[in-house]
Amino acid sequence: MKRILFFTFVFFSLFSLSGILFASEVDQIPDSPDTSGNAIAGEEKSNPADGQFIAYNGGKSYDYIERTDLRRYDNGKYKGLVSREVRSQIINTEAPSSKYDSYEGSYYEGSFYVYEATKRANAEVFPSLDDSIPSSFGITPEGSLEMYEDNGYPTFRGFPTYTAKKIKPGDKWKAKAVRTVDPLNKGIFTKVPILVEYTYLRDEIYNGEEVFLLSAKWATRYGAKSYIDFGGDKTLVEAQGSNSATLYVSKKTGMAIVIRDTVDELYTYSDGNKIALKGTINIFTKYQPAVNDDEVYGAIQRVTGISDEKIESDIVSVENTSNGIRLSIPNLQFKSDRADLLDSEKERLDKIAEILKSSGTSMLLIEGHTAHTGNPTGELALSKERAKVIATEMVKRGISSERFVIKGRGSEQPIADNSTKEGMAKNRRVEITILN
């Protein structure tokens, strides 16, 4: 059972304790082979006669993309196409010690960006760093799931979930999951529980990789007769419909590389309006390509002029961590108690951007830190603003905004004595980790 819970957590599948909590129990359903599901053509491969395990064995950090194309009907009248893309970067990091001193599990953080289908002068309009939607969550060694920041994303939680038993083509199992919905784009998400029936169709090759081909079906049932989310949209009184999805699951990592969901749902509101949505939701996940450390260190040495293994300079200090190469920008010159950089930092920021450009398309974790001044709330807000300022400066220098995960740490992680001016200056820093 731990195998199921671990996958459910690390992928984009999470359960929120604030609204709904499921045990993620999976029931195996013996049945005759059924390969007539919504399979997508590809090269088939034979299965071992005794069945195969399907489990999540992936790495720490990954990208998540959700593309929605739905036809909207208001009270039976066609209103147009609803198109949206959600992107996120999920990373494994340490839980903030001041909040989770007794936490024994793994802690994850990420940023979600919503891309509207808007075109200006034939160019796609991307969100700003201010539009990032934070998310953080954890899992204990026993497999318990807990969300710490829940702002509606990811919209699929506990999907997909795998059985702990060996499977053969035609085998089926059921598992509970949760979707968050906001049909009117109010910014108010409602949690809708679903019971998903999975079918193992066959093995295939997808983009040169061996995959399990699965189908998944579930019905949407929400309202007074089934379930009400009291923390959701109070004007949503009923939802019903059906979903049918095809999943390509990597045999190597257990990650659902592609999910293609066909949607047909009807939402009824307290004013009598009925909103129907019909179309597709496509979900893609991928691991980041490995960082070429030699290229990054070469850029660091060019910028700093230092060729030692351990690099410390006035420009940047470098440390090789379990998450990747960490660049610490020491003694940043901000205006007093503000997030505005002094003009004297421009040249240093140019050099840091040069280093980051050597890291390809890797995700970048930017963490802001402050000195301890006795105001934890203010320190946390200021540290996040300072991290965002550095990210914004990097975007101005040609680094894509969608690569950043921005976090404020306040004064929780000092590297020097806060009782001296020199120590406080060292603690006022921003760290950039090139995630590998």
PABA-346998 format. One record per residue (C-alpha): residue in three letters; x, z, y. Coordinates in steps of 0.05 Angstrom, whole numbers, padded with zeros to 5 digits, always signed. Example, Ala and Ser with C-alpha at 12.3 -4.5 7.8 and 13.67 -1.06 7.14 Angstrom:
BEGIN
ala+00246+00156-00090
ser+00273+00143-00021
END
This chain:
BEGIN
met+00000+00000+00000
lys+00058+00012+00048
arg+00074-00062+00042
ile+00007-00080+00072
leu+00011-00030+00128
phe+00081-00049+00147
phe+00062-00122+00154
thr+00000-00106+00192
phe+00041-00069+00244
val+00101-00113+00255
phe+00063-00178+00262
phe+00014-00184+00319
ser-00036-00143+00279
leu-00050-00074+00307
phe-00105-00021+00303
ser-00125+00017+00365
leu-00140+00091+00357
ser-00178+00091+00423
gly-00236+00050+00396
ile-00233+00032+00322
leu-00189+00057+00266
phe-00188+00026+00197
ala-00147+00047+00137
ser-00127-00025+00124
glu-00149-00017+00052
val-00146-00081+00012
asp-00191-00096-00048
gln-00170-00148-00099
ile-00228-00192-00120
pro-00218-00227-00187
asp-00247-00297-00185
ser-00238-00366-00214
pro-00190-00412-00178
asp-00219-00444-00116
thr-00177-00497-00082
ser-00233-00530-00044
gly-00221-00489+00020
asn-00200-00517+00087
ala-00130-00536+00064
ile-00084-00581+00105
ala-00049-00635+00066
gly+00024-00625+00048
glu+00074-00626-00008
glu+00050-00581-00064
lys+00094-00537-00107
ser+00080-00502-00173
asn+00072-00427-00178
pro+00106-00380-00227
ala+00059-00367-00285
asp+00057-00291-00274
gly+00038-00295-00200
gln+00076-00280-00136
phe+00079-00223-00086
ile+00064-00238-00013
ala+00094-00188+00036
tyr+00124-00184+00105
asn+00200-00183+00104
gly+00216-00208+00173
gly+00263-00188+00229
lys+00253-00145+00291
ser+00235-00192+00347
tyr+00189-00253+00349
asp+00148-00298+00394
tyr+00072-00302+00390
ile+00031-00360+00418
glu-00045-00363+00417
arg-00079-00427+00440
thr-00154-00428+00451
asp-00197-00491+00461
leu-00271-00473+00459
arg-00333-00511+00483
arg-00377-00463+00523
tyr-00453-00467+00524
asp-00494-00423+00571
asn-00565-00414+00545
gly-00557-00478+00504
lys-00529-00520+00562
tyr-00458-00546+00557
lys-00414-00517+00612
gly-00346-00544+00595
leu-00282-00531+00556
val-00249-00463+00558
ser-00174-00471+00548
arg-00123-00416+00550
glu-00055-00400+00522
val-00028-00330+00510
arg+00046-00320+00497
ser+00084-00256+00481
gln+00151-00229+00459
ile+00151-00169+00413
ile+00214-00126+00406
asn+00234-00063+00368
thr+00262-00009+00412
glu+00268+00067+00418
ala+00206+00108+00436
pro+00211+00142+00504
ser+00235+00212+00486
ser+00196+00249+00540
lys+00130+00225+00511
tyr+00144+00219+00437
asp+00194+00275+00421
ser+00164+00286+00352
tyr+00152+00212+00336
glu+00184+00194+00270
gly+00165+00121+00262
ser+00186+00054+00292
tyr+00167+00038+00363
tyr+00151-00032+00390
glu+00140-00062+00458
gly+00120-00130+00485
ser+00094-00169+00545
phe+00035-00217+00541
tyr+00027-00275+00590
val-00038-00313+00599
tyr-00030-00387+00616
glu-00092-00420+00644
ala-00103-00494+00632
thr-00092-00513+00705
lys-00056-00575+00729
arg-00028-00586+00798
ala+00008-00650+00813
asn+00013-00663+00738
ala+00051-00598+00729
glu+00028-00538+00688
val+00018-00474+00729
phe+00053-00414+00697
pro+00038-00341+00710
ser+00084-00298+00752
leu+00120-00237+00727
asp+00066-00196+00761
asp+00016-00225+00711
ser+00051-00197+00649
ile+00006-00152+00606
pro+00045-00095+00573
ser+00034-00071+00502
ser+00068-00016+00462
phe+00054+00012+00393
gly+00085+00049+00335
ile+00083+00061+00260
thr+00102+00124+00221
pro+00142+00123+00156
glu+00076+00135+00119
gly+00046+00072+00150
ser+00000+00102+00203
leu-00011+00056+00263
glu-00019+00077+00335
met-00024+00038+00400
tyr+00004+00069+00464
glu-00013+00014+00513
asp-00076-00026+00497
asn-00095-00077+00549
gly-00134-00124+00503
tyr-00076-00162+00472
pro-00063-00182+00418
thr-00135-00205+00406
phe-00127-00206+00329
arg-00109-00139+00298
gly-00099-00127+00224
phe-00100-00202+00212
pro-00075-00226+00164
thr-00067-00169+00115
tyr-00039-00180+00045
thr-00055-00151-00023
ala-00003-00109-00058
lys-00016-00144-00123
lys+00014-00209-00149
ile-00029-00269-00133
lys-00043-00337-00165
pro-00080-00397-00135
gly-00154-00380-00130
asp-00144-00305-00123
lys-00183-00271-00068
trp-00179-00205-00032
lys-00216-00172+00026
ala-00188-00132+00084
lys-00216-00102+00148
ala-00190-00125+00216
val-00208-00122+00290
arg-00216-00175+00344
thr-00218-00161+00418
val-00265-00209+00457
asp-00278-00223+00530
pro-00323-00285+00531
leu-00338-00281+00606
asn-00265-00268+00625
lys-00283-00203+00661
gly-00219-00168+00640
ile-00261-00121+00597
phe-00244-00128+00523
thr-00293-00108+00469
lys-00269-00091+00399
val-00307-00125+00343
pro-00294-00103+00271
ile-00291-00158+00219
leu-00285-00161+00143
val-00240-00219+00122
glu-00241-00253+00054
tyr-00175-00287+00038
thr-00163-00340-00015
tyr-00095-00362-00040
leu-00102-00437-00044
arg-00033-00462-00065
asp+00040-00469-00047
glu+00064-00521+00001
ile+00122-00543+00044
tyr+00112-00536+00119
asn+00166-00563+00166
gly+00216-00557+00109
glu+00198-00485+00091
glu+00163-00459+00029
val+00096-00428+00047
phe+00034-00397+00017
leu-00028-00435+00039
leu-00086-00386+00049
ser-00157-00392+00074
ala-00194-00336+00110
lys-00268-00329+00126
trp-00308-00276+00162
ala-00373-00266+00199
thr-00379-00238+00270
arg-00431-00181+00272
tyr-00436-00137+00334
gly-00493-00097+00365
ala-00538-00037+00356
lys-00552-00054+00283
ser-00479-00061+00263
tyr-00428-00032+00311
ile-00420-00016+00386
asp-00353-00007+00421
phe-00369+00044+00475
gly-00304+00029+00510
gly-00319-00045+00515
asp-00364-00088+00558
lys-00429-00049+00564
thr-00468-00112+00583
leu-00451-00145+00516
val-00509-00126+00470
glu-00500-00172+00410
ala-00451-00221+00379
gln-00458-00263+00317
gly-00424-00323+00286
ser-00374-00348+00235
asn-00300-00363+00230
ser-00260-00403+00180
ala-00184-00404+00183
thr-00125-00436+00148
leu-00059-00398+00146
tyr+00012-00421+00131
val+00051-00360+00109
ser+00127-00363+00100
lys+00149-00343+00031
lys+00216-00320+00059
thr+00191-00274+00114
gly+00117-00264+00100
met+00102-00286+00172
ala+00040-00327+00185
ile+00075-00386+00217
val+00010-00422+00235
ile-00063-00399+00236
arg-00118-00449+00252
asp-00185-00415+00264
thr-00251-00453+00272
val-00299-00413+00315
asp-00375-00415+00322
glu-00401-00353+00358
leu-00459-00332+00402
tyr-00456-00273+00452
thr-00519-00243+00482
tyr-00517-00202+00546
ser-00563-00149+00576
asp-00589-00198+00629
gly-00613-00244+00573
asn-00558-00296+00580
lys-00532-00325+00515
ile-00460-00353+00514
ala-00441-00397+00455
leu-00368-00414+00440
lys-00348-00468+00391
gly-00279-00496+00377
thr-00211-00474+00353
ile-00160-00419+00362
asn-00089-00436+00340
ile-00037-00382+00331
phe+00038-00395+00322
thr+00093-00344+00309
lys+00168-00355+00305
tyr+00232-00316+00305
gln+00282-00327+00361
pro+00342-00370+00342
ala+00406-00332+00332
val+00447-00321+00395
asn+00515-00354+00397
asp+00556-00291+00414
asp+00619-00332+00426
glu+00585-00372+00481
val+00557-00310+00514
tyr+00623-00272+00511
gly+00658-00334+00537
ala+00612-00336+00597
ile+00622-00261+00608
gln+00697-00269+00608
arg+00694-00328+00656
val+00650-00289+00704
thr+00687-00223+00701
gly+00758-00248+00689
ile+00766-00196+00634
ser+00783-00216+00562
asp+00785-00148+00530
glu+00737-00134+00472
lys+00703-00079+00513
ile+00685-00108+00581
glu+00674-00063+00640
ser+00676-00090+00711
asp+00644-00082+00779
ile+00599-00140+00760
val+00573-00118+00693
ser+00589-00073+00633
val+00578-00101+00564
glu+00558-00067+00499
asn+00540-00097+00431
thr+00477-00061+00406
ser+00433-00068+00345
asn+00383-00108+00387
gly+00435-00155+00418
ile+00486-00159+00474
arg+00469-00110+00530
leu+00491-00123+00601
ser+00490-00062+00645
ile+00491-00075+00720
pro+00523-00013+00749
asn+00512+00018+00817
leu+00460-00032+00841
gln+00451-00029+00916
phe+00377-00020+00929
lys+00347+00003+00995
ser+00337+00078+00992
asp+00279+00097+00945
arg+00255+00025+00944
ala+00259-00035+00897
asp+00288-00082+00949
leu+00360-00105+00936
leu+00411-00107+00991
asp+00437-00176+01011
ser+00506-00157+00986
glu+00482-00163+00914
lys+00469-00238+00918
glu+00537-00260+00891
arg+00534-00211+00833
leu+00465-00236+00814
asp+00490-00308+00814
lys+00544-00289+00763
ile+00495-00251+00719
ala+00449-00312+00718
glu+00508-00354+00695
ile+00518-00307+00636
leu+00444-00309+00617
lys+00443-00385+00618
ser+00494-00384+00562
ser+00444-00348+00516
gly+00399-00409+00503
thr+00325-00390+00498
ser+00334-00319+00473
met+00286-00265+00496
leu+00313-00219+00550
leu+00295-00145+00554
ile+00304-00119+00625
glu+00302-00043+00632
gly+00304-00006+00698
his+00334+00064+00704
thr+00335+00114+00761
ala+00371+00178+00778
his+00332+00243+00767
thr+00299+00266+00832
gly+00245+00312+00804
asn+00188+00262+00808
pro+00179+00231+00738
thr+00118+00190+00757
gly+00152+00160+00818
glu+00217+00149+00780
leu+00181+00110+00725
ala+00144+00066+00775
leu+00208+00053+00815
ser+00249+00036+00753
lys+00197-00016+00731
glu+00195-00046+00800
arg+00271-00051+00802
ala+00272-00085+00733
lys+00220-00134+00758
val+00261-00149+00820
ile+00321-00167+00777
ala+00277-00211+00732
thr+00249-00246+00793
glu+00319-00259+00819
met+00338-00289+00752
val+00277-00334+00754
lys+00298-00358+00823
arg+00365-00377+00791
gly+00333-00419+00736
ile+00317-00370+00680
ser+00247-00381+00652
ser+00200-00323+00667
glu+00169-00326+00598
arg+00234-00301+00567
phe+00229-00232+00599
val+00203-00166+00572
ile+00204-00117+00631
lys+00206-00042+00622
gly+00216+00018+00667
arg+00251+00079+00637
gly+00252+00125+00697
ser+00307+00178+00691
glu+00297+00188+00616
gln+00362+00155+00593
pro+00418+00179+00639
ile+00489+00158+00626
ala+00521+00206+00676
asp+00511+00275+00707
asn+00453+00275+00756
ser+00481+00335+00793
thr+00534+00293+00828
lys+00526+00234+00875
glu+00573+00193+00832
gly+00532+00208+00770
met+00466+00191+00804
ala+00495+00125+00827
lys+00514+00107+00756
asn+00444+00124+00731
arg+00413+00077+00782
arg+00423+00015+00740
val+00387-00043+00707
glu+00404-00065+00636
ile+00391-00134+00607
thr+00393-00142+00531
ile+00400-00212+00502
leu+00356-00201+00441
asn+00384-00227+00376
END
